[in-house]
């Protein structure tokens, strides 16, 4: 089946069918190989791209700018001071203006309704780099990374996400895993499980694609035989500057330690986490040098099982894959 994403928005994982998601993962891998071999071909020469951000997330901005640069495109960054107090009608008018100036827009940290308004009126591809509900670009990077560290197909993998089950990275991974037919376990305190509607929807999608989906509170059962353990964020990026003692108390037993990796019974199990958090993110300001961060101990982060640096690199290639798939002719 031929995959054609030209001119498409990429605002959520739900909007991608399983074939399209696999296509983007494969394209990201191909573009990475081409760059490393020195054979990359610029397919976005003289394209103009807008990076519209609601907060400063330097790593995500850098990944977008590098991906665009490699493909010959130019990036203009537009911060919240330009639109934060705009009324809905003004947002729609701004979308029309941006659509006349740019070839595509990447949104980072924007509200979902703002992105929807941009996508409706801009007339050019709009991408979601990170929102409260979803981060499709990071999902492509994560699946690309998984493929690099296992001989298995995505549909044969067991992925355990440990931490807060309600934040965007956990939800995004759950939906993506269901689309490609993984055995997916969300391991979280019961008070932080996703809502029933979300769980039922993902279970149905997983069943349709030959996968499994389970939500568990028992860490040992949740990580048994896992190929990958993924530390989910403890708080959403909107809440990271506020202290939530209750969430910390609930999640403390769910921090990934070496014992967690050993509980898988799989000596080849790899450790992953939400990439922007890896670069001194606010959510981990209280972490000590000895413990590393709340969601993972330092010896896990620095172990041979950790592939967070590969995730970070692959964010660039995943971003590039989305750009090329939607903009190149």
N, C-alpha and C positions, 0 to 999 in steps of 0.2 A: 504494500500500500504506500502510495506517495504521500509524504507529509509536506504541507504548505502552510507556513505560519506568517507569510509575508503580509505586512500591514496590520497584524494582530496586536491587541493589547495583551500584556501578561500581568494581570492584577492579582490572580489567585491560582492556587493549585487546582481548585475545582474546575476552573475554566480549561484546563489541559486534559485531553483524554490520555489513556495509558500509552498509546503509540507516540503521541506528541512529546510526552514527558521523557520517554526512552530516547526519542530522537535528539532532544536537547542534551541529554546526558552523553550520548555518543558524539554529538557535534563538539561539545566541550572538550572531550578527550582528544578528538582529532585536532582541534585547534591548539591544544597544549603540545601535542607531538610536533605539529608544524612549527610552532614558535621555537621549541627546543632544537629542532633540526635546522632552523634558519630558512625554512621554506614557506613561511606564512605569507599569504597573499592578501593585500589590503583590499577589502571589499566594500569599505564605507568611506572611500576617499572623498574629502570635502563635505561630508555630512556634518550637520550642526546639531548638537544634542544639548538638552537642558537637564541639569541636575537640581531638582527642586527639593530642598530639605527643610524639615520642620525642626531639626535639632542637629547639633554637631556630632556626627559619627565619622571621624576622620578615616577610619579603615574602609568603610563602605564607599566613601567618596573617592579614596585613592584607587580602589579596585575598579570603579566605574571609569575614572579618568585614564587609567592604564589600559583597560580593555579598549576604550575608544581610540586612544593614541595608537595602539598596535594596529588598529584597522584603518587608520588614516582620518578619523573623525575629530572634530573639535568639540570641547565641552565648555559651557557657561554655567556657573553655579549661581543659584538664586536662593537666598536665605529667607527665613520667616519674616524678617522686617519688611519684606516687599509685599506680603499678602496676609499676614497673620490676623489682622483685624478686618479683613475684607468680608463683606456680606456675601451670601450665596450667589446673588446676581452678579456681583463683581468678580467672584471666582469663575463663573461661567464666561464672563467677558474676557478675563485674563486667559482662560483656556483658548478662546478663539484667537487672541493675539499671539500666544505662544505657538499655536498651530500654523500661523502665517510665517513665523520667524524660524522655527526649528523643524527638524525631521523626526524627532522623538523626544520623549520626556521620561526621565527616571525620577520616581518619587521615593523619598527616604524619610520615614518618621511622620508621614502625613496621615490625617484621619481618613478612614475609608470613604466617607461621603465626599470629601474633597477630591480624592483620587477618582471616584466615580464621576464627579462633575467634570473633571479635566478630561477623562476618557470620552465622555459623551460629546463634548463640544470642541475638542482640539482637532479632531480629524487626522491625527497622527498617532503612532503607537505610544502607549503609556505603560510604564513598567512599575511594579511595586518592589522596591528594594528592601523594605521593612515596614510593616504596619502592626497594629495591635493584634490583628487576626492572622497574618500570614507573611511569609517571606519565601516566595517561589524561587528566587535566585539562589538563596542559600540551600534550598532543597536540591537543586540541580548540582550544586557544588558538592554537597554531602553524598549524593548517590554516585557522582563521578569518583569521589574519594573511595567509597566502598568498593567500587568495581576495581580500583587499582590495587586493593589490598586483599583480594580474594579471587579464587578461580571460579567461584560460584556465580550463577546468574542472580540478578536482583530478586527474582521470584523464589530463589532457594535460600535466601538469607533470613536469619533471625535477628531482629533489632529490638533491643530493650532501651527505652527512654526512661531515665530515672530522675525524679525531681518533681517540679510543679507541673501538673497535667493540664493546666488552664492557659499557660502562656503560649505565645505565637509559635515558638520553635517546636514545642511538643505537638501542637495541633497540626502544624504544617507537615511534620514528619509522619504523623498518623495518617493523614489524607494521602500523602504521596506513597507511603508503604502499601496502603489499601489498593491504590491504582495499579501498582506493579506486582501485587500478589505476595508480599512478604508475610512472614510470621512476625507480627508486631505486638510487643507488650509495653503498655504504659504503666510504670511502677511509681506510685504516688500516694501520699496520704489521702485517705478517703475524702476529707474535707476539701481537697484540691483536685478532685477528679473533674473532668469536663461534664457539661450538662448532658442529660439523658438523650436529648435530641441529637447532639453531636455524636455521641457514642453509637446510637442506633444507625445513624447515617453512615458512619465509617465502617461499622460491622457489615452493613449491607453491601457497600462498595468492595470491601475485602472479600466477602463471599462470592460476589460476582466475578472477581478476578482470580479466584483460587487461593486467596490469602487467608490469614487469621488475624483477629484483633482481640486483645484482652486488656482489661484494666485491673491491676492487682495492687494490693497494699503490702504483700509479702515480698521483700527484696530478693531473698534466696530463690523463691519460686519464679520470680519475674525475670531473673537474669540467667537461669539455668539453660545451658547450651547456646547462649547468645553468641553470635559472630561479632556483634558490635554493641557496646554500651555507650549511650549518649547521655551526657549530663545536661538535663534541661535547666533553663534559667529558674532561679528562685522567685524572681519578681519580673513583671513586665517592664519594658523599657520606659513606660510612662510613670511607673512607681519607683524607679530605682533611686530617686533622691529622697524618698521618704522611708522612715524606719518602720518595719512591720515585725514586731517582736513575736506575734503569734505565728506568722508564716515561718520565721526562722526556727521557732520551737518545733513546729510540725515537720519541717524539712530536714532538720539536723540528722536524724537517723537515715536519711536518704542521700547523704553526701557520698560520692563514689570514692572508695578507698581500695587499697590493694586487695583486701579481703573480698570486696565486691567482684573484682575481676577473677579472683580465684574461685568464687562461688559459681562461676559459669561452667566450670569443668572443661573449658575449652582453652588450651594453651595458646591458641592463635587469636583469641578475642582481642579486638582493638578498642581503644577509648577515643571518643569524640565529644565535642561540646560546641555550643553556640559561638561562632567565630568572633563577632565583635567583642564579646566578653573576654576574649583571650588577651586583648591589648589593654590591660589596666582599666577595665570598665568600672563605672561608678558602683555597680552592684556589689563589687568585691572590695570596696575601700577598707572595710573592717577586717579583711583577712590578714592573717599573720604570715611572716616569712616561713614559719615552720609548717603551717597547715596548707598554704597555697591559696585556697579560696574555699568558701562554704560548700560549693557543689562538688569539688574534687580536691583531694589532698595533693600536696606538691609532689610526692613520690609517684603518684599516678600521672600527673601532668608531665613529669620528666622521664617517665618509664619508656621502655621500648614499645609498649603497647599503645602509647599516645600518638595519634596521627593528626593532632590539631594544626600543626604547621602545614601539613598537606591540604587540610581543609581551607586554611587561609589562602594559600596559593591558588587553589582551585576556584575560589570565589571570583578571581579575575577571569578565568577561562569560562566559567558558567555565565558570567555577565556578558562576555564576548559572544558566547553561543546564542544568547537571547537577542543580542543586537544584530548579529549576522542573519539569524533565522527570520527576523521580522523586517529587516531593512535592506539587505543585499538583494540584488537582482540576479 
